[in-house]
């Protein structure tokens, strides 16, 4: 199949063998589709983009695979469209990430397009190694302290409100200040700088996504 103008569809089922999932996916996907990768519980395929909207393609395939396997929790992810060989590889990553992260966020038995992942889109759709390298580079040794990671998450969600962080974590404001100073020291980040806060947020999202992808 020509690598130009393709979408990627990932289908996942934990109730069937990989062979059964591959066979069901082959029958469910449009003509001209090609299975490109598979692992336990997940298959990914490239589909000609001319077949229609990628969400419709993925959802139709999901329903047909779910019926064939008798597994209503079958989930799907969609990525693309892309029109180059490199782009097709990105679309496959997007589809698999949409499947796994979408299932963690929204539950099984659904179809998730990569664009539906919100802020996760800024860190996903690339090799796992690159996501891990970015997160480790930005967060540094902070990840070794779960309390500090949680404090940073809440601080970013609270838009820098010490009172909100103290309330949500049941901490004294002075304790929050001490933790934030420690976070700044470990990461080398200026928490007053909007760009650096954004980088920290994306790194935390990358870390969360890696945990979901590994589960």
C-alpha positions as CSV (number, residue, x, y, z in Angstrom):
1,X,0.0,0.0,0.0
2,X,1.2,3.5,-0.8
3,X,2.4,5.3,2.3
4,X,0.8,8.5,1.1
5,X,-2.5,9.7,2.6
6,X,-3.0,7.1,5.3
7,X,-4.6,7.0,8.7
8,X,-3.6,4.6,11.5
9,X,-6.0,2.5,13.5
10,X,-5.1,0.7,16.7
11,X,-7.4,-2.0,18.1
12,X,-7.1,-3.5,21.6
13,X,-8.6,-6.4,23.4
14,X,-7.4,-8.1,26.5
15,X,-10.0,-10.9,26.2
16,X,-8.7,-12.5,23.0
17,X,-5.5,-14.1,21.8
18,X,-3.3,-12.0,19.6
19,X,-4.0,-14.4,16.7
20,X,-7.7,-14.0,17.1
21,X,-7.4,-10.2,17.4
22,X,-5.3,-10.0,14.2
23,X,-7.8,-12.2,12.3
24,X,-10.7,-10.1,13.5
25,X,-9.0,-6.8,12.7
26,X,-8.1,-8.0,9.2
27,X,-11.7,-8.8,8.5
28,X,-13.0,-5.6,10.1
29,X,-10.8,-3.0,8.4
30,X,-11.5,-1.6,4.9
31,X,-10.0,-3.1,1.8
32,X,-6.4,-1.9,1.2
33,X,-5.6,-1.8,4.9
34,X,-2.4,-3.4,6.2
35,X,-1.5,-4.6,9.7
36,X,1.8,-3.1,10.5
37,X,2.6,-4.0,14.1
38,X,1.1,-6.1,17.0
39,X,1.9,-7.0,20.6
40,X,-0.1,-8.6,23.3
41,X,-3.7,-7.3,23.1
42,X,-3.0,-4.6,20.5
43,X,-2.8,-4.5,16.7
44,X,-2.1,-1.4,14.6
45,X,-3.0,-1.0,10.9
46,X,-2.6,1.6,8.1
47,X,-5.8,2.5,6.2
48,X,-6.1,4.5,3.1
49,X,-7.3,8.0,4.1
50,X,-9.8,8.1,1.2
51,X,-11.9,5.6,3.1
52,X,-13.4,8.4,5.2
53,X,-13.1,10.1,8.6
54,X,-10.5,8.4,10.8
55,X,-12.8,8.3,13.8
56,X,-15.5,6.7,11.7
57,X,-13.0,4.1,10.3
58,X,-11.7,3.3,13.8
59,X,-15.1,3.1,15.4
60,X,-16.6,0.9,12.7
61,X,-13.6,-1.5,13.0
62,X,-13.9,-1.4,16.8
63,X,-17.5,-2.4,16.7
64,X,-16.9,-5.2,14.2
65,X,-13.9,-6.6,16.2
66,X,-15.9,-6.4,19.4
67,X,-18.7,-8.4,17.9
68,X,-16.4,-10.9,16.3
69,X,-14.5,-11.5,19.6
70,X,-17.5,-11.2,21.9
71,X,-15.6,-8.5,23.8
72,X,-17.6,-5.3,24.4
73,X,-14.5,-3.7,26.0
74,X,-12.6,-3.7,22.7
75,X,-11.1,-0.2,22.3
76,X,-9.7,1.7,19.4
77,X,-7.3,4.6,18.7
78,X,-6.9,6.6,15.6
79,X,-4.0,8.7,14.3
80,X,-3.2,10.8,11.2
81,X,-3.9,11.4,8.4
82,X,-0.4,11.5,7.1
83,X,1.0,11.6,3.6
84,X,4.7,10.4,3.8
85,X,6.4,7.3,5.0
86,X,7.7,9.1,8.1
87,X,4.3,10.5,8.6
88,X,2.8,7.1,8.5
89,X,5.1,6.0,11.3
90,X,4.0,9.0,13.4
91,X,0.3,8.1,12.7
92,X,0.9,4.6,14.0
93,X,2.4,5.9,17.2
94,X,-0.5,8.3,17.6
95,X,-3.0,5.6,17.1
96,X,-1.4,3.3,19.7
97,X,-1.0,6.1,22.2
98,X,-4.6,7.2,21.6
99,X,-5.8,3.6,22.3
100,X,-3.8,3.1,25.5
101,X,-4.1,6.6,27.0
102,X,-7.7,7.0,25.9
103,X,-8.6,3.7,27.5
104,X,-7.0,4.8,30.7
105,X,-8.7,8.2,30.6
106,X,-12.2,7.3,29.3
107,X,-12.5,3.6,29.9
108,X,-12.8,0.6,27.6
109,X,-15.2,0.0,24.8
110,X,-14.5,3.4,23.2
111,X,-12.7,4.9,20.2
112,X,-10.3,7.7,20.9
113,X,-8.6,9.9,18.2
114,X,-5.1,11.3,19.0
115,X,-6.5,14.8,18.9
116,X,-8.9,13.9,21.7
117,X,-6.0,13.5,24.2
118,X,-5.8,17.3,24.9
119,X,-2.5,18.4,26.4
120,X,-1.1,14.8,26.1
121,X,-0.8,15.5,22.3
122,X,2.2,17.7,23.0
123,X,4.2,14.9,24.5
124,X,2.8,11.8,22.8
125,X,3.0,10.6,19.1
126,X,6.7,10.1,19.3
127,X,9.0,7.2,20.4
128,X,8.7,6.2,24.1
129,X,12.5,6.8,24.5
130,X,12.1,10.4,23.4
131,X,9.2,11.0,25.8
132,X,11.3,9.5,28.6
133,X,14.4,11.5,27.8
134,X,12.4,14.7,27.8
135,X,10.7,14.0,31.1
136,X,13.9,13.0,32.8
137,X,15.8,16.0,31.4
138,X,13.1,18.4,32.7
139,X,12.3,16.8,36.0
140,X,15.7,15.5,37.0
141,X,16.0,13.8,40.4
142,X,12.6,15.2,41.4
143,X,10.9,11.9,40.3
144,X,12.6,10.1,43.2
145,X,10.3,11.9,45.6
146,X,6.6,11.1,45.2
147,X,5.5,13.9,47.6
148,X,7.4,16.5,45.6
149,X,6.0,15.2,42.3
150,X,2.4,15.4,43.7
151,X,3.1,18.9,45.1
152,X,4.3,20.1,41.7
153,X,1.2,18.6,40.0
154,X,-1.2,20.3,42.3
155,X,0.8,23.6,42.2
156,X,0.5,23.6,38.4
157,X,-3.1,22.7,38.4
158,X,-3.8,25.4,41.0
159,X,-2.1,28.0,38.8
160,X,0.5,28.8,41.5
161,X,-2.0,29.3,44.4
162,X,-0.2,28.4,47.7
163,X,-3.6,28.4,49.5
164,X,-5.1,25.9,47.0
165,X,-2.1,23.6,47.2
166,X,-2.1,23.7,51.0
167,X,-5.9,23.0,51.0
168,X,-5.7,20.1,48.6
169,X,-2.7,18.4,50.2
170,X,-3.7,19.2,53.8
171,X,-0.4,21.0,54.3
172,X,0.6,24.3,56.0
173,X,1.5,27.1,53.6
174,X,5.1,27.1,55.0
175,X,5.4,23.4,54.2
176,X,4.2,24.1,50.6
177,X,6.8,26.9,50.3
178,X,9.6,24.6,51.5
179,X,8.6,21.9,49.0
180,X,8.4,24.4,46.1
181,X,11.9,25.6,47.0
182,X,13.1,22.0,46.9
183,X,11.4,21.4,43.6
184,X,13.0,24.5,42.1
185,X,16.4,23.3,43.3
186,X,16.1,19.8,42.0
187,X,14.8,20.8,38.6
188,X,16.7,24.0,38.2
189,X,13.4,25.6,37.1
190,X,12.2,29.1,37.9
191,X,8.6,28.4,39.0
192,X,7.7,32.1,38.4
193,X,8.5,31.7,34.7
194,X,5.5,30.7,32.6
195,X,7.6,28.9,29.9
196,X,9.4,26.8,32.5
197,X,6.1,25.9,34.3
198,X,4.8,24.7,30.9
199,X,7.9,22.5,30.4
200,X,7.4,21.0,33.9
201,X,3.7,20.4,33.1
202,X,4.5,18.6,29.8
203,X,7.2,16.6,31.5
204,X,4.7,15.4,34.2
205,X,2.2,14.5,31.4
206,X,4.9,12.6,29.7
207,X,5.7,10.7,32.9
208,X,2.0,9.9,33.4
209,X,1.6,8.7,29.8
210,X,4.6,6.4,30.1
211,X,3.1,4.8,33.2
212,X,-0.1,4.2,31.2
213,X,1.7,2.9,28.2
214,X,3.7,0.4,30.4
215,X,0.6,-0.9,32.1
